[in-house]
């Protein structure tokens, strides 16, 4: 008699996190012949591995493999630690610029029957966020029969934008979307 037993199978995905592959340097380069570029960017021609290493040591730098797939492979004589430092710095700057491009949007909910103190509190908080550079989305959700008077919501939203008009400008005029009305404000440049 079968008692209704069942089996559950779990599948596990294994994630491999690999470290960014570093450029091989000095004796770590496998190629026996390579195109060598000098420390000032001048081409020194195709050299054997030993000749290239000798040139690099004589100049007081490292021999770094720049392009492994080229025919012949391309190596450059340079200060490897400085090269890595500048590479990390460029990546950090690119990430910083990417974060600056993302603008945060804060949403503030109002109502058609909002009290004066509550309204002023939301204006104060919106002002703080605008000064930090965030965009503001002010919205009013209609409850019950309030939807029959959208002009009241529009008046509240316009009053909200007038309070912030010294540091913000209207990006999107008040408009209906389903059972709510919203407006977008952006900081002045």
OpenMM code with the backbone's topology and positions (N, CA, C; nanometers):
from openmm import Vec3, app, unit

residues = "UNK UNK UNK UNK UNK UNK UNK UNK UNK UNK UNK UNK UNK UNK UNK UNK UNK UNK UNK UNK UNK UNK UNK UNK UNK UNK UNK UNK UNK UNK UNK UNK UNK UNK UNK UNK UNK UNK UNK UNK UNK UNK UNK UNK UNK UNK UNK UNK UNK UNK UNK UNK UNK UNK UNK UNK UNK UNK UNK UNK UNK UNK UNK UNK UNK UNK UNK UNK UNK UNK UNK UNK UNK UNK UNK UNK UNK UNK UNK UNK UNK UNK UNK UNK UNK UNK UNK UNK UNK UNK UNK UNK UNK UNK UNK UNK UNK UNK UNK UNK UNK UNK UNK UNK UNK UNK UNK UNK UNK UNK UNK UNK UNK UNK UNK UNK UNK UNK UNK UNK UNK UNK UNK UNK UNK UNK UNK UNK UNK UNK UNK UNK UNK UNK UNK UNK UNK UNK UNK UNK UNK UNK UNK UNK UNK UNK UNK UNK UNK UNK UNK UNK UNK UNK UNK UNK UNK UNK UNK UNK UNK UNK UNK UNK UNK UNK UNK UNK UNK UNK UNK UNK UNK UNK UNK UNK UNK UNK UNK UNK UNK UNK UNK UNK UNK UNK UNK UNK UNK".split()
positions = [
    Vec3(0.0845, -0.1189, 0.0000),
    Vec3(0.0000, 0.0000, 0.0000),
    Vec3(0.0880, 0.1239, 0.0000),
    Vec3(0.0568, 0.2176, -0.0859),
    Vec3(0.1339, 0.3411, -0.0973),
    Vec3(0.0766, 0.4439, -0.0001),
    Vec3(0.1602, 0.4955, 0.0894),
    Vec3(0.1134, 0.5898, 0.1916),
    Vec3(0.1264, 0.7349, 0.1472),
    Vec3(0.1563, 0.7568, 0.0221),
    Vec3(0.1658, 0.8946, -0.0283),
    Vec3(0.2982, 0.9612, 0.0041),
    Vec3(0.4046, 0.8848, 0.0155),
    Vec3(0.5346, 0.9466, 0.0451),
    Vec3(0.5846, 1.0209, -0.0783),
    Vec3(0.6650, 1.1202, -0.0557),
    Vec3(0.7182, 1.1992, -0.1659),
    Vec3(0.8624, 1.2374, -0.1362),
    Vec3(0.9288, 1.2789, -0.2379),
    Vec3(1.0707, 1.3145, -0.2258),
    Vec3(1.0900, 1.4561, -0.2783),
    Vec3(1.1679, 1.5346, -0.2086),
    Vec3(1.1978, 1.6712, -0.2510),
    Vec3(1.3439, 1.6760, -0.2930),
    Vec3(1.3673, 1.7300, -0.4102),
    Vec3(1.5044, 1.7432, -0.4603),
    Vec3(1.5433, 1.8902, -0.4563),
    Vec3(1.6565, 1.9189, -0.3996),
    Vec3(1.7082, 2.0554, -0.3961),
    Vec3(1.8225, 2.0658, -0.4952),
    Vec3(1.8217, 2.1699, -0.5702),
    Vec3(1.9363, 2.1928, -0.6588),
    Vec3(2.0133, 2.3115, -0.6028),
    Vec3(2.1424, 2.2957, -0.5945),
    Vec3(2.2264, 2.4033, -0.5407),
    Vec3(2.3147, 2.4566, -0.6520),
    Vec3(2.3154, 2.5852, -0.6651),
    Vec3(2.4058, 2.6479, -0.7592),
    Vec3(2.5287, 2.6923, -0.6838),
    Vec3(2.6424, 2.6630, -0.7393),
    Vec3(2.7676, 2.7041, -0.6776),
    Vec3(2.8186, 2.8255, -0.7543),
    Vec3(2.8375, 2.9327, -0.6834),
    Vec3(2.8864, 3.0545, -0.7455),
    Vec3(3.0372, 3.0631, -0.7270),
    Vec3(3.1058, 3.0863, -0.8343),
    Vec3(3.2500, 3.1020, -0.8281),
    Vec3(3.2833, 3.2486, -0.8421),
    Vec3(3.3505, 3.3011, -0.7456),
    Vec3(3.3934, 3.4398, -0.7505),
    Vec3(3.5418, 3.4378, -0.7857),
    Vec3(3.5712, 3.4914, -0.9010),
    Vec3(3.7106, 3.4900, -0.9447),
    Vec3(3.7704, 3.6277, -0.9284),
    Vec3(3.8930, 3.6286, -0.8906),
    Vec3(3.9659, 3.7546, -0.8778),
    Vec3(4.0024, 3.8006, -1.0183),
    Vec3(3.9941, 3.9301, -1.0412),
    Vec3(4.0288, 3.9829, -1.1724),
    Vec3(4.1720, 3.9416, -1.2048),
    Vec3(4.1898, 3.8873, -1.3237),
    Vec3(4.3190, 3.8337, -1.3622),
    Vec3(4.4192, 3.9471, -1.3792),
    Vec3(4.5288, 3.9343, -1.3109),
    Vec3(4.6348, 4.0338, -1.3180),
    Vec3(4.7198, 4.0090, -1.4422),
    Vec3(4.7858, 4.1125, -1.4913),
    Vec3(4.8764, 4.0972, -1.6040),
    Vec3(5.0025, 4.0246, -1.5563),
    Vec3(5.0463, 3.9201, -1.6289),
    Vec3(5.1710, 3.8529, -1.5904),
    Vec3(5.2897, 3.9490, -1.6033),
    Vec3(5.3848, 3.9365, -1.5116),
    Vec3(5.5023, 4.0242, -1.5155),
    Vec3(5.6301, 3.9419, -1.5081),
    Vec3(5.7365, 3.9996, -1.5572),
    Vec3(5.8728, 3.9457, -1.5538),
    Vec3(5.8787, 3.7969, -1.5887),
    Vec3(5.9224, 3.7108, -1.4971),
    Vec3(5.9390, 3.5679, -1.5257),
    Vec3(5.8044, 3.4956, -1.5405),
    Vec3(5.6958, 3.5576, -1.5027),
    Vec3(5.5640, 3.4961, -1.5156),
    Vec3(5.5111, 3.4973, -1.6579),
    Vec3(5.5773, 3.5663, -1.7485),
    Vec3(5.5360, 3.5719, -1.8885),
    Vec3(5.5810, 3.4431, -1.9565),
    Vec3(5.4906, 3.3751, -2.0266),
    Vec3(5.5218, 3.2465, -2.0887),
    Vec3(5.5801, 3.2596, -2.2283),
    Vec3(5.5453, 3.3649, -2.2999),
    Vec3(5.5895, 3.3810, -2.4385),
    Vec3(5.7422, 3.3921, -2.4447),
    Vec3(5.8010, 3.3331, -2.5489),
    Vec3(5.9464, 3.3381, -2.5648),
    Vec3(5.9903, 3.4571, -2.6494),
    Vec3(5.9045, 3.5050, -2.7396),
    Vec3(5.9321, 3.6244, -2.8190),
    Vec3(5.8148, 3.7194, -2.8037),
    Vec3(5.8441, 3.8495, -2.8000),
    Vec3(5.7394, 3.9485, -2.7776),
    Vec3(5.7769, 4.0826, -2.8380),
    Vec3(5.6726, 4.1617, -2.8691),
    Vec3(5.6923, 4.3006, -2.9124),
    Vec3(5.7108, 4.3805, -2.7848),
    Vec3(5.8179, 4.4566, -2.7742),
    Vec3(5.8495, 4.5296, -2.6518),
    Vec3(5.8271, 4.6788, -2.6738),
    Vec3(5.7572, 4.7396, -2.5796),
    Vec3(5.7340, 4.8853, -2.5803),
    Vec3(5.8105, 4.9425, -2.4623),
    Vec3(5.8851, 5.0490, -2.4861),
    Vec3(5.9689, 5.1099, -2.3829),
    Vec3(5.8889, 5.1878, -2.2813),
    Vec3(5.9559, 5.2367, -2.1757),
    Vec3(5.8866, 5.3098, -2.0693),
    Vec3(5.8247, 5.4418, -2.1163),
    Vec3(5.8754, 5.4990, -2.2262),
    Vec3(5.8211, 5.6257, -2.2770),
    Vec3(5.7244, 5.6048, -2.3931),
    Vec3(5.6878, 5.4775, -2.4203),
    Vec3(5.5913, 5.4483, -2.5262),
    Vec3(5.6542, 5.4191, -2.6607),
    Vec3(5.7863, 5.4167, -2.6706),
    Vec3(5.8514, 5.3905, -2.7989),
    Vec3(5.8589, 5.2394, -2.8224),
    Vec3(5.8444, 5.1975, -2.9482),
    Vec3(5.8516, 5.0545, -2.9811),
    Vec3(5.9975, 5.0139, -2.9954),
    Vec3(6.0357, 4.9101, -2.9228),
    Vec3(6.1734, 4.8614, -2.9268),
    Vec3(6.1877, 4.7407, -3.0185),
    Vec3(6.0774, 4.6933, -3.0761),
    Vec3(6.0812, 4.5814, -3.1702),
    Vec3(6.0567, 4.4483, -3.1038),
    Vec3(6.0664, 4.3418, -3.1828),
    Vec3(6.0459, 4.2058, -3.1338),
    Vec3(6.1746, 4.1596, -3.0664),
    Vec3(6.1639, 4.1163, -2.9413),
    Vec3(6.2799, 4.0736, -2.8618),
    Vec3(6.2517, 3.9366, -2.8019),
    Vec3(6.3571, 3.8678, -2.7645),
    Vec3(6.3398, 3.7428, -2.6905),
    Vec3(6.3058, 3.7784, -2.5462),
    Vec3(6.2538, 3.6802, -2.4726),
    Vec3(6.2133, 3.7039, -2.3340),
    Vec3(6.3321, 3.7511, -2.2503),
    Vec3(6.4476, 3.6882, -2.2664),
    Vec3(6.5663, 3.7235, -2.1870),
    Vec3(6.6141, 3.8648, -2.2183),
    Vec3(6.6148, 3.9037, -2.3478),
    Vec3(6.6567, 4.0393, -2.3853),
    Vec3(6.5611, 4.1435, -2.3271),
    Vec3(6.4311, 4.1146, -2.3336),
    Vec3(6.3311, 4.2078, -2.2811),
    Vec3(6.3455, 4.2229, -2.1300),
    Vec3(6.3683, 4.1122, -2.0593),
    Vec3(6.3889, 4.1184, -1.9139),
    Vec3(6.5147, 4.1979, -1.8793),
    Vec3(6.6191, 4.1812, -1.9576),
    Vec3(6.7431, 4.2556, -1.9349),
    Vec3(6.7192, 4.4058, -1.9538),
    Vec3(6.6467, 4.4421, -2.0600),
    Vec3(6.6149, 4.5840, -2.0843),
    Vec3(6.5337, 4.6419, -1.9678),
    Vec3(6.4360, 4.5646, -1.9192),
    Vec3(6.3504, 4.6115, -1.8104),
    Vec3(6.4319, 4.6320, -1.6829),
    Vec3(6.5180, 4.5368, -1.6504),
    Vec3(6.6012, 4.5493, -1.5295),
    Vec3(6.6973, 4.6664, -1.5413),
    Vec3(6.7524, 4.6862, -1.6601),
    Vec3(6.8461, 4.7963, -1.6831),
    Vec3(6.7758, 4.9314, -1.6622),
    Vec3(6.6475, 4.9397, -1.7032),
    Vec3(6.5715, 5.0641, -1.6874),
    Vec3(6.5166, 5.0780, -1.5449),
    Vec3(6.5213, 4.9699, -1.4651),
    Vec3(6.4723, 4.9753, -1.3274),
    Vec3(6.3214, 4.9566, -1.3159),
    Vec3(6.2627, 4.8938, -1.4180),
    Vec3(6.1184, 4.8708, -1.4195),
    Vec3(6.0878, 4.7228, -1.4335),
    Vec3(5.9552, 4.6924, -1.4480),
    Vec3(5.9089, 4.5560, -1.4689),
    Vec3(5.8687, 4.5388, -1.6149),
    Vec3(5.8726, 4.4145, -1.6613),
    Vec3(5.8230, 4.3795, -1.7936),
    Vec3(5.6813, 4.3254, -1.7741),
    Vec3(5.5816, 4.3936, -1.8317),
    Vec3(5.4410, 4.3593, -1.8094),
    Vec3(5.3776, 4.3175, -1.9414),
    Vec3(5.3096, 4.2013, -1.9407),
    Vec3(5.2390, 4.1524, -2.0591),
    Vec3(5.1080, 4.2304, -2.0734),
    Vec3(5.0966, 4.3071, -2.1798),
    Vec3(4.9787, 4.3910, -2.2005),
    Vec3(4.8737, 4.3210, -2.2874),
    Vec3(4.9163, 4.2541, -2.3956),
    Vec3(4.8226, 4.1865, -2.4853),
    Vec3(4.8763, 4.0484, -2.5174),
    Vec3(4.8136, 3.9488, -2.4580),
    Vec3(4.8583, 3.8103, -2.4740),
    Vec3(4.8151, 3.7530, -2.6082),
    Vec3(4.7030, 3.8003, -2.6613),
    Vec3(4.6454, 3.7430, -2.7822),
    Vec3(4.7051, 3.7982, -2.9111),
    Vec3(4.7831, 3.9045, -2.9037),
    Vec3(4.8435, 3.9629, -3.0229),
    Vec3(4.9508, 3.8688, -3.0772),
    Vec3(4.9871, 3.8884, -3.2027),
    Vec3(5.0913, 3.8053, -3.2616),
    Vec3(5.2030, 3.8951, -3.3114),
    Vec3(5.3164, 3.9068, -3.2515),
    Vec3(5.3594, 3.8448, -3.1261),
    Vec3(5.2976, 3.9174, -3.0059),
    Vec3(5.2965, 3.8536, -2.8859),
    Vec3(5.2418, 3.9188, -2.7667),
    Vec3(5.3117, 4.0525, -2.7387),
    Vec3(5.2362, 4.1479, -2.6829),
    Vec3(5.2903, 4.2819, -2.6576),
    Vec3(5.3222, 4.2972, -2.5096),
    Vec3(5.4435, 4.3390, -2.4789),
    Vec3(5.4869, 4.3637, -2.3411),
    Vec3(5.5342, 4.5075, -2.3308),
    Vec3(5.5205, 4.5639, -2.2123),
    Vec3(5.5625, 4.7016, -2.1913),
    Vec3(5.6534, 4.7088, -2.0692),
    Vec3(5.7535, 4.7924, -2.0788),
    Vec3(5.8439, 4.8152, -1.9661),
    Vec3(5.7857, 4.9308, -1.8859),
    Vec3(5.7480, 4.9035, -1.7590),
    Vec3(5.6842, 5.0058, -1.6760),
    Vec3(5.6956, 4.9703, -1.5290),
    Vec3(5.6575, 5.0668, -1.4439),
    Vec3(5.6491, 5.0430, -1.2997),
    Vec3(5.5140, 4.9763, -1.2740),
    Vec3(5.5151, 4.8458, -1.2434),
    Vec3(5.3919, 4.7682, -1.2324),
    Vec3(5.3041, 4.8130, -1.1158),
    Vec3(5.3643, 4.8472, -1.0033),
    Vec3(5.2846, 4.8904, -0.8878),
    Vec3(5.2089, 5.0198, -0.9177),
    Vec3(5.2750, 5.1115, -0.9868),
    Vec3(5.2090, 5.2366, -1.0245),
    Vec3(5.0962, 5.2094, -1.1233),
    Vec3(5.1182, 5.1172, -1.2169),
    Vec3(5.0173, 5.0787, -1.3150),
    Vec3(4.8927, 5.0240, -1.2454),
    Vec3(4.9109, 4.9345, -1.1481),
    Vec3(4.7980, 4.8778, -1.0729),
    Vec3(4.7257, 4.9852, -0.9934),
    Vec3(4.8022, 5.0762, -0.9307),
    Vec3(4.7423, 5.1849, -0.8522),
    Vec3(4.6535, 5.2724, -0.9403),
    Vec3(4.7043, 5.3115, -1.0573),
    Vec3(4.6275, 5.3988, -1.1472),
    Vec3(4.5045, 5.3262, -1.2019),
    Vec3(4.5176, 5.1949, -1.2252),
    Vec3(4.4046, 5.1160, -1.2737),
    Vec3(4.2932, 5.1109, -1.1693),
    Vec3(4.3308, 5.0906, -1.0425),
    Vec3(4.2317, 5.0886, -0.9337),
    Vec3(4.1683, 5.2260, -0.9164),
    Vec3(4.2481, 5.3310, -0.9284),
    Vec3(4.1981, 5.4678, -0.9127),
    Vec3(4.0957, 5.5005, -1.0219),
    Vec3(4.1243, 5.4602, -1.1459),
    Vec3(4.0302, 5.4844, -1.2557),
    Vec3(3.8997, 5.4095, -1.2329),
    Vec3(3.9092, 5.2854, -1.1857),
    Vec3(3.7881, 5.2068, -1.1591),
    Vec3(3.7060, 5.2706, -1.0478),
    Vec3(3.7735, 5.3214, -0.9446),
    Vec3(3.7046, 5.3865, -0.8329),
    Vec3(3.6356, 5.5148, -0.8784),
    Vec3(3.7031, 5.5944, -0.9632),
    Vec3(3.6434, 5.7176, -1.0158),
    Vec3(3.5223, 5.6873, -1.1035),
    Vec3(3.5320, 5.5820, -1.1851),
    Vec3(3.4198, 5.5445, -1.2712),
    Vec3(3.2995, 5.5034, -1.1867),
    Vec3(3.3237, 5.4298, -1.0784),
    Vec3(3.2156, 5.3883, -0.9890),
    Vec3(3.1532, 5.5088, -0.9188),
    Vec3(3.2367, 5.6041, -0.8805),
    Vec3(3.1877, 5.7259, -0.8149),
    Vec3(3.0982, 5.8061, -0.9095),
    Vec3(3.1410, 5.8206, -1.0359),
    Vec3(3.0607, 5.8929, -1.1346),
    Vec3(2.9297, 5.8212, -1.1618),
    Vec3(2.9331, 5.6884, -1.1591),
    Vec3(2.8117, 5.6109, -1.1809),
    Vec3(2.7124, 5.6328, -1.0676),
    Vec3(2.7623, 5.6387, -0.9436),
    Vec3(2.6748, 5.6637, -0.8284),
    Vec3(2.6156, 5.8041, -0.8331),
    Vec3(2.6955, 5.9028, -0.8796),
    Vec3(2.6465, 6.0408, -0.8868),
    Vec3(2.5357, 6.0540, -0.9896),
    Vec3(2.5390, 5.9708, -1.0927),
    Vec3(2.4392, 5.9792, -1.1987),
    Vec3(2.3023, 5.9305, -1.1511),
    Vec3(2.3010, 5.8440, -1.0507),
    Vec3(2.1750, 5.7917, -0.9985),
    Vec3(2.1163, 5.8932, -0.9011),
    Vec3(1.9971, 5.9446, -0.9329),
    Vec3(1.9309, 6.0432, -0.8477),
    Vec3(1.8220, 5.9729, -0.7676),
    Vec3(1.8249, 5.9941, -0.6374),
    Vec3(1.7271, 5.9310, -0.5498),
    Vec3(1.5953, 6.0074, -0.5549),
    Vec3(1.4834, 5.9344, -0.5508),
    Vec3(1.3507, 5.9960, -0.5491),
    Vec3(1.2831, 5.9626, -0.4163),
    Vec3(1.2414, 6.0663, -0.3455),
    Vec3(1.1701, 6.0485, -0.2184),
    Vec3(1.0226, 6.0783, -0.2429),
    Vec3(0.9370, 5.9959, -0.1846),
    Vec3(0.7935, 6.0162, -0.2026),
    Vec3(0.7317, 6.0698, -0.0743),
    Vec3(0.6471, 6.1704, -0.0893),
    Vec3(0.5749, 6.2299, 0.0221),
    Vec3(0.4263, 6.2175, -0.0065),
    Vec3(0.3554, 6.1537, 0.0879),
    Vec3(0.2114, 6.1362, 0.0726),
    Vec3(0.1388, 6.2468, 0.1461),
    Vec3(0.0505, 6.3097, 0.0761),
    Vec3(-0.0328, 6.4157, 0.1324),
    Vec3(-0.1783, 6.3697, 0.1227),
    Vec3(-0.2688, 6.4506, 0.1738),
    Vec3(-0.4112, 6.4207, 0.1557),
    Vec3(-0.4855, 6.5517, 0.1325),
    Vec3(-0.6057, 6.5402, 0.0825),
    Vec3(-0.6845, 6.6612, 0.0536),
    Vec3(-0.7255, 6.7315, 0.1821),
    Vec3(-0.7299, 6.6575, 0.2944),
    Vec3(-0.7718, 6.7162, 0.4230),
    Vec3(-0.6537, 6.7256, 0.5204),
    Vec3(-0.5346, 6.7489, 0.4680),
    Vec3(-0.4149, 6.7517, 0.5524),
    Vec3(-0.4175, 6.8739, 0.6439),
    Vec3(-0.3754, 6.8550, 0.7688),
    Vec3(-0.3698, 6.9627, 0.8666),
    Vec3(-0.2478, 7.0506, 0.8390),
    Vec3(-0.2495, 7.1727, 0.8873),
    Vec3(-0.1425, 7.2694, 0.8632),
    Vec3(-0.0078, 7.2200, 0.9178),
    Vec3(-0.0083, 7.1671, 1.0389),
    Vec3(0.1170, 7.1220, 1.0994),
    Vec3(0.1764, 7.0034, 1.0218),
    Vec3(0.0914, 6.9075, 0.9832),
    Vec3(0.1384, 6.7924, 0.9056),
    Vec3(0.1946, 6.8378, 0.7697),
    Vec3(0.1253, 6.9326, 0.7087),
    Vec3(0.1702, 6.9865, 0.5807),
    Vec3(0.3079, 7.0517, 0.5959),
    Vec3(0.3250, 7.1351, 0.7001),
    Vec3(0.4537, 7.2033, 0.7216),
    Vec3(0.5657, 7.1049, 0.7515),
    Vec3(0.5354, 6.9966, 0.8230),
    Vec3(0.6362, 6.8942, 0.8510),
    Vec3(0.6832, 6.8281, 0.7218),
    Vec3(0.5913, 6.7955, 0.6333),
    Vec3(0.6290, 6.7334, 0.5059),
    Vec3(0.7073, 6.8307, 0.4183),
    Vec3(0.6717, 6.9576, 0.4224),
    Vec3(0.7463, 7.0590, 0.3459),
    Vec3(0.8897, 7.0678, 0.3990),
    Vec3(0.9047, 7.0678, 0.5313),
    Vec3(1.0380, 7.0761, 0.5930),
    Vec3(1.1240, 6.9558, 0.5551),
    Vec3(1.0655, 6.8361, 0.5612),
    Vec3(1.1403, 6.7155, 0.5248),
    Vec3(1.1733, 6.7121, 0.3756),
    Vec3(1.0802, 6.7581, 0.2931),
    Vec3(1.1055, 6.7637, 0.1492),
    Vec3(1.2172, 6.8627, 0.1186),
    Vec3(1.2206, 6.9736, 0.1898),
    Vec3(1.3262, 7.0741, 0.1715),
    Vec3(1.4636, 7.0136, 0.2009),
    Vec3(1.4733, 6.9362, 0.3101),
    Vec3(1.6004, 6.8718, 0.3460),
    Vec3(1.6473, 6.7777, 0.2351),
    Vec3(1.5536, 6.6986, 0.1808),
    Vec3(1.5902, 6.6046, 0.0751),
    Vec3(1.6269, 6.6748, -0.0547),
    Vec3(1.5586, 6.7840, -0.0854),
    Vec3(1.5923, 6.8605, -0.2056),
    Vec3(1.7322, 6.9218, -0.1940),
    Vec3(1.7683, 6.9671, -0.0743),
    Vec3(1.9012, 7.0245, -0.0532),
    Vec3(2.0103, 6.9189, -0.0695),
    Vec3(1.9766, 6.7927, -0.0433),
    Vec3(2.0725, 6.6825, -0.0628),
    Vec3(2.0806, 6.6395, -0.2091),
    Vec3(1.9885, 6.6922, -0.2923),
    Vec3(1.9916, 6.6608, -0.4349),
    Vec3(1.8897, 6.5579, -0.4794),
    Vec3(1.8015, 6.5138, -0.3924),
    Vec3(1.7017, 6.4125, -0.4280),
    Vec3(1.5824, 6.4766, -0.4983),
    Vec3(1.5159, 6.3978, -0.5810),
    Vec3(1.3907, 6.4431, -0.6418),
    Vec3(1.2785, 6.4106, -0.5444),
    Vec3(1.1679, 6.4834, -0.5566),
    Vec3(1.0532, 6.4646, -0.4686),
    Vec3(0.9315, 6.4278, -0.5521),
    Vec3(0.8624, 6.3216, -0.5075),
    Vec3(0.7350, 6.2850, -0.5682),
    Vec3(0.6288, 6.3047, -0.4615),
    Vec3(0.5416, 6.4022, -0.4827),
    Vec3(0.4329, 6.4303, -0.3896),
    Vec3(0.3071, 6.3656, -0.4466),
    Vec3(0.2393, 6.2855, -0.3632),
    Vec3(0.1210, 6.2162, -0.4138),
    Vec3(0.0065, 6.2255, -0.3142),
    Vec3(-0.1135, 6.2190, -0.3683),
    Vec3(-0.2351, 6.2191, -0.2882),
    Vec3(-0.3193, 6.1009, -0.3346),
    Vec3(-0.3538, 6.0123, -0.2417),
    Vec3(-0.4392, 5.8969, -0.2724),
    Vec3(-0.5812, 5.9317, -0.2287),
    Vec3(-0.6734, 5.9199, -0.3231),
    Vec3(-0.8132, 5.9527, -0.2948),
    Vec3(-0.8811, 5.8373, -0.2231),
    Vec3(-0.9593, 5.8714, -0.1207),
    Vec3(-1.0339, 5.7712, -0.0445),
    Vec3(-1.1834, 5.7989, -0.0621),
    Vec3(-1.2559, 5.6958, -0.0930),
    Vec3(-1.4021, 5.7090, -0.1025),
    Vec3(-1.4457, 5.8107, -0.2052),
    Vec3(-1.5267, 5.9079, -0.1611),
    Vec3(-1.5844, 6.0064, -0.2520),
    Vec3(-1.4918, 6.1240, -0.2812),
    Vec3(-1.3722, 6.1240, -0.2232),
    Vec3(-1.2782, 6.2345, -0.2488),
    Vec3(-1.2418, 6.2446, -0.3963),
    Vec3(-1.2515, 6.1324, -0.4679),
    Vec3(-1.2118, 6.1321, -0.6083),
    Vec3(-1.3018, 6.2214, -0.6940),
    Vec3(-1.4200, 6.2553, -0.6432),
    Vec3(-1.5106, 6.3426, -0.7190),
    Vec3(-1.4672, 6.4887, -0.7133),
    Vec3(-1.3654, 6.5208, -0.6292),
    Vec3(-1.3134, 6.6583, -0.6206),
    Vec3(-1.1614, 6.6606, -0.6401),
    Vec3(-1.1137, 6.6312, -0.7612),
    Vec3(-0.9690, 6.6298, -0.7851),
    Vec3(-0.9064, 6.7693, -0.7758),
    Vec3(-0.9893, 6.8731, -0.7884),
    Vec3(-0.9352, 7.0096, -0.7790),
    Vec3(-0.8802, 7.0389, -0.6394),
    Vec3(-0.9357, 6.9755, -0.5350),
    Vec3(-0.8830, 6.9939, -0.3991),
    Vec3(-0.7418, 6.9362, -0.3873),
    Vec3(-0.7207, 6.8193, -0.4480),
    Vec3(-0.5879, 6.7574, -0.4447),
    Vec3(-0.4880, 6.8412, -0.5239),
    Vec3(-0.5318, 6.8940, -0.6377),
    Vec3(-0.4428, 6.9759, -0.7196),
    Vec3(-0.4020, 7.1019, -0.6438),
    Vec3(-0.4960, 7.1612, -0.5694),
    Vec3(-0.4652, 7.2794, -0.4890),
    Vec3(-0.3601, 7.2482, -0.3825),
    Vec3(-0.3718, 7.1317, -0.3156),
    Vec3(-0.2758, 7.0930, -0.2116),
    Vec3(-0.1378, 7.0721, -0.2738),
    Vec3(-0.1323, 7.0050, -0.3888),
    Vec3(-0.0035, 6.9801, -0.4544),
    Vec3(0.0617, 7.1097, -0.5020),
    Vec3(-0.0169, 7.2003, -0.5560),
    Vec3(0.0383, 7.3289, -0.6008),
    Vec3(0.0849, 7.4134, -0.4821),
    Vec3(0.0121, 7.4063, -0.3702),
    Vec3(0.0552, 7.4774, -0.2493),
    Vec3(0.1880, 7.4194, -0.1988),
    Vec3(0.2012, 7.2850, -0.2072),
    Vec3(0.3248, 7.2168, -0.1678),
    Vec3(0.4409, 7.2650, -0.2551),
    Vec3(0.4183, 7.2755, -0.3860),
    Vec3(0.5260, 7.3210, -0.4761),
    Vec3(0.5578, 7.4689, -0.4552),
    Vec3(0.4561, 7.5505, -0.4217),
    Vec3(0.4817, 7.6931, -0.3955),
    Vec3(0.5675, 7.7131, -0.2706),
    Vec3(0.5461, 7.6286, -0.1686),
    Vec3(0.6276, 7.6376, -0.0464),
    Vec3(0.7746, 7.6063, -0.0756),
    Vec3(0.7979, 7.5203, -0.1754),
    Vec3(0.9341, 7.4786, -0.2090),
    Vec3(0.9870, 7.5466, -0.3346),
    Vec3(0.9180, 7.6477, -0.3833),
    Vec3(0.9555, 7.7089, -0.5111),
    Vec3(1.0921, 7.7771, -0.5096),
    Vec3(1.1440, 7.8141, -0.3911),
    Vec3(1.2750, 7.8790, -0.3857),
    Vec3(1.3893, 7.7822, -0.4145),
    Vec3(1.3708, 7.6504, -0.3876),
    Vec3(1.4787, 7.5549, -0.4129),
    Vec3(1.4392, 7.4427, -0.5089),
    Vec3(1.3135, 7.4400, -0.5532),
    Vec3(1.2690, 7.3322, -0.6420),
    Vec3(1.1838, 7.3862, -0.7549),
    Vec3(1.1827, 7.3098, -0.8625),
    Vec3(1.0956, 7.3440, -0.9743),
    Vec3(1.0133, 7.2206, -1.0105),
    Vec3(0.8983, 7.2431, -1.0701),
    Vec3(0.8077, 7.1335, -1.1036),
    Vec3(0.8600, 7.0624, -1.2280),
    Vec3(0.8838, 6.9341, -1.2141),
    Vec3(0.9277, 6.8531, -1.3278),
    Vec3(0.8064, 6.7944, -1.3993),
    Vec3(0.7081, 6.7466, -1.3212),
    Vec3(0.5844, 6.6907, -1.3758),
    Vec3(0.4668, 6.7598, -1.3089),
    Vec3(0.3825, 6.8210, -1.3866),
    Vec3(0.2626, 6.8882, -1.3347),
    Vec3(0.1718, 6.7845, -1.2677),
    Vec3(0.0855, 6.8286, -1.1733),
    Vec3(-0.0057, 6.7342, -1.1087),
    Vec3(-0.0934, 6.6631, -1.2108),
    Vec3(-0.0950, 6.5280, -1.2034),
    Vec3(-0.1797, 6.4523, -1.2952),
    Vec3(-0.2327, 6.3272, -1.2269),
    Vec3(-0.3464, 6.2818, -1.2769),
    Vec3(-0.4143, 6.1659, -1.2205),
    Vec3(-0.3514, 6.0375, -1.2720),
    Vec3(-0.3462, 5.9396, -1.1808),
    Vec3(-0.3004, 5.8060, -1.2185),
    Vec3(-0.3799, 5.7076, -1.1322),
    Vec3(-0.4855, 5.6525, -1.1888),
    Vec3(-0.5732, 5.5638, -1.1121),
    Vec3(-0.6499, 5.6418, -1.0063),
    Vec3(-0.6376, 5.5992, -0.8783),
    Vec3(-0.7064, 5.6663, -0.7681),
    Vec3(-0.6147, 5.7637, -0.6958),
    Vec3(-0.5083, 5.8065, -0.7607),
    Vec3(-0.4184, 5.9022, -0.6958),
    Vec3(-0.3737, 6.0086, -0.7943),
    Vec3(-0.3269, 6.1177, -0.7382),
    Vec3(-0.2729, 6.2275, -0.8167),
    Vec3(-0.1315, 6.2509, -0.7665),
    Vec3(-0.0395, 6.2720, -0.8592),
    Vec3(0.0985, 6.2949, -0.8159),
    Vec3(0.1623, 6.4087, -0.8942),
    Vec3(0.2737, 6.4569, -0.8390),
    Vec3(0.3501, 6.5659, -0.8983),
    Vec3(0.4969, 6.5405, -0.8659),
    Vec3(0.5853, 6.5729, -0.9590),
    Vec3(0.7292, 6.5502, -0.9385),
    Vec3(0.8014, 6.6854, -0.9302),
    Vec3(0.8875, 6.6968, -0.8285),
    Vec3(0.9690, 6.8181, -0.8107),
    Vec3(1.1160, 6.7789, -0.8225),
    Vec3(1.1956, 6.8705, -0.8761),
    Vec3(1.3388, 6.8466, -0.8887),
    Vec3(1.4130, 6.9680, -0.8346),
    Vec3(1.5315, 6.9488, -0.7759),
    Vec3(1.6044, 7.0651, -0.7211),
    Vec3(1.6464, 7.1603, -0.8319),
    Vec3(1.6479, 7.2896, -0.8015),
    Vec3(1.6939, 7.3898, -0.8979),
    Vec3(1.8456, 7.3780, -0.9104),
    Vec3(1.8939, 7.4066, -1.0291),
    Vec3(2.0387, 7.3996, -1.0538),
    Vec3(2.1083, 7.5181, -0.9911),
] * unit.nanometer
topology = app.Topology()
chain = topology.addChain("A")
for resn in residues:
    res = topology.addResidue(resn, chain)
    for name in ("N", "CA", "C"):
        topology.addAtom(name, app.Element.getBySymbol(name[0]), res)
